[in-house]
């Protein structure tokens, strides 16, 4: 696997990297800028952490996503940790019980909720999640797999439960990617429900779009993952807590979620 960048405040050749970190492209957490150079919220976060704990890392892209358990075999970034190909996984990786059973997570560095992403013109008739649940003129849906689907399936909130019944009644309400969701939204006949961190970023760069927050607690927590009993965990927790307490993580969030719309 090709290492793209080494963190230590500056660029170095990968021969100096002590640890290997796996990530994936999902703006603005991680994105490419120019020729094979990565940037984004998580890149800046790692740079800040390494300034505090003195570690240096090479970074490479996950071969197949975040990490899900298929019949006992883990894919993605979690799989890279379990196969000892990576020492650390850094991205918008949701902390959940399945993943915590096989890897260790740092203290959360980011929290996100759920929101609806829609055309601004649609807010004439839909201003809240209750409005969305009580209409059938515009279809709405979610990614076919992932934490949003699990949240809908397990929710006790009456509005969410009603929305899940509507979504699950038709397989066409599910999309396979954000690209697929944006194509459907642009048609004017679809509203996408997903993690507010992603929807907020998209609406800040697509000025014909807006979001409606669910009003539910922001219970999606992203953390940096390590193999079980990693010696790196404590130093990363100390660094993340320091960055939170000193407002650095809030500054990074404002930087990368700055709206391009007037």
N, C-alpha and C positions, 0 to 999 in steps of 0.2 A: 504494500500500500504506500502511496506517495505522501510524504509529509509535506505540508504546505507552508507552515510557519512555525517558528519557535518563539515562545514568549520569554522575555526577560527584559521587557521595556524596549528592546531593539530586536532586529532580525539577526539570526545567526544561522549557520549551517546546521543541519539536523544531527551531525555527529556530536554536537555539544549538548543535545537534549538528554536529560536524565530520565524523564518520564514521558510516556506517550499518552496523549489525550485524544479521544474520539468525539466528534461532533457531527452535526448535519446542517444543511442550508435551510433556514427558515427565517426570512427577514422579519423584524430587524434584529433578532437574536444573533444570527450568523448569516452573513451574505458575502458574496464575492465582490471585490472592487479591483478592477484592472486585471492583471495577469496572475491568476492563481493566488492572490492575496486576499485573506479573509478579514472582515471587519464586522462590527455589530456590537450589540449590548454585551453578549457573552465574551467576546474578544476583549472588550474594554474591562470587563469584570475580571477576567483572568490576568490581565496586565496589572490591575490594581492589587490582586491577591499576591502575585509574584513579587511585587515591590515590598510586600509586607513579610512574606515567609521565605523569600530567597530561592524558591524552586524555579526550575526552568523546564519547559515542555515542548515537545513537537506535537503538532495537531494534524489529524487526518480525518477524512470524511467517512461516516458510517456507510457500509455497503448496502444496508437495507433497513433504514428507518430508526425509530426510537428504541424499540425492544418490546416484543410481545412473546408470550409463552404459548407455543403451538405444540400440544401433546408432549409437554415436558422439555421441549427444546426451545431455548431462547434465541430470538433474532436481534438484529439491530445493535444499538450501543450497549445494551445490557449483555447481549451475547458476546460482544467483543471483550467486555470485562471478564466474563466467566471463562472465556477461552484464553485468557491471559495475553491477549493481543494489545490491550490498553490498560493503563493504570488508573485512568480517570475518564468519566464521560461528562461533558459539559454542553448543555443546550437547554431548551425549554422542556426539560424532562420532568413529567409529572411524578410526584411522589405518591405511590399507592402501595397497598398491602402486598400485592403480588410481587412487585419489584423489591420491596423491602425484605421479603423473605429470602432473596438470593444475593442482594447487594446492599451496601450501606450508603446512606444519603447524608449529605451535609445539612446543616440548618438551612431552611428555605431562603433563597435570595430573591424570590419574586412570587407574588400572589396574583391570581386572576380569577375572574368570575365567568359568567355566561351572558352573552348579549345576542341580539338579532341584528343582522346586517342587511340593509335594504336600500332601495332607491329613495332619495329624498322626496320624490313625488308621491310615494306610497304613504308618507306620514300624514297625508290629508285624511286618510281613513283609518290608519293604524298608528296609535300613539303610545300604546302600552302592550304588555304581554297578554293582558286580558282581552284587549281588542283583537289581537292576533288569534287567540284561542276561540273567540266567539264569531269568527267569520269563516267563510269557505270559498271566497272569491279568488284568493291568492294562496297557492300552496306554499308550504314551508317545510324545511327539513334540516338534517344534520349530516355529518360525516358517517359513513356506514360502519366505521369502527373507531374506537378510541374512548377517552374519558367522558366526552359529552354524551355519547350514547349510554354509557354505564350510569351516568348521573340521571338521565331521564328515566331509565328503567327502574332505578332504585328510589326515586324521589317520592316523598309523601305529600308534597305540595299539591293541592287540588288542581291548580292551573297547569302545572307541569304534567301531572298525570293525564289530564284531558288532552294536552298537546301531544303527549307520547302516543295515546290511542290514535290520534289523527295521523301522526307521522307513520306509525307502524302499520297502519291499514293499507298503505300503498308503497311498494318498494321503490317507486320513482321519486319518492320524497328524500331518499338517501343519495348523497353524492360521494364520489371517491376521493376528491381533492378540493383544495381551495380554488384551483383553476376551473374545475368543473362547477363549483358553486358560483363563481363570478360570472361565468357564461350564463348560468341559469338566472341569476339576479338581473343581468342586463336585459334579459328578455322581457322584464317587467311582470312576470307571472310567478316569481319565486322569491322567498325570503329565506336567508340562511341563518341558522343558529349555531354558534360556536364559541370558542374561548374569547373573552372580551379583549385580551391582549392582542390577538391577531386581528380581530374585527376593528379595533380602534386604530391600529396601524394602517390597515387597508383604507378605511374611510378618511384617514388623514392624507392619503395620496390619491384617492379617487374621489374627486369633489362632488360627484353626482350621488355619492353614497352617504349614509349616516347609520348610526347605531341606536338601538333601544336596549337599555340595560334591563336585566331580569329583576333587579331588586333583591336578589338572593345573596347570601354571604359569598364573599370571594374565597372559595374554599379550594381552588386549584393552587397547589404549591409546587414550585419548581425547585429542584435541588441538584447539586453536583453529586454524581454517583461514583462509588469506589468498590473494588472487591471487598468482600467481608474482611474485617480486621486490618484494613489498610493503615499503615503508619502515617499516611497523609491526612487522614480525616480530622484529627484534632487541630492541626495548624490551619486547615481550611475553615473550620468552624470559627476559630478565633479571628481569622482575617475577615470573614463575612460579617460577623457580629460587629467588628470594628468599623467596617465600611457602612453598615446600616446606621450605627450610632452617630457617625460623623456626616451623615447625609450624602455620602458619595454614591450609593446605589440610587437614591432618589434623583441625583443629578444625572446619572447615566440614563435613567428612565426618561427624564425630560428631554435629554439630547436625542435619543433614538425614536421617541414617539412624537416629536415635534411635527405639528400638522403643516402640510404644504398648501392647505386651502385657506383662502381669505374669507 
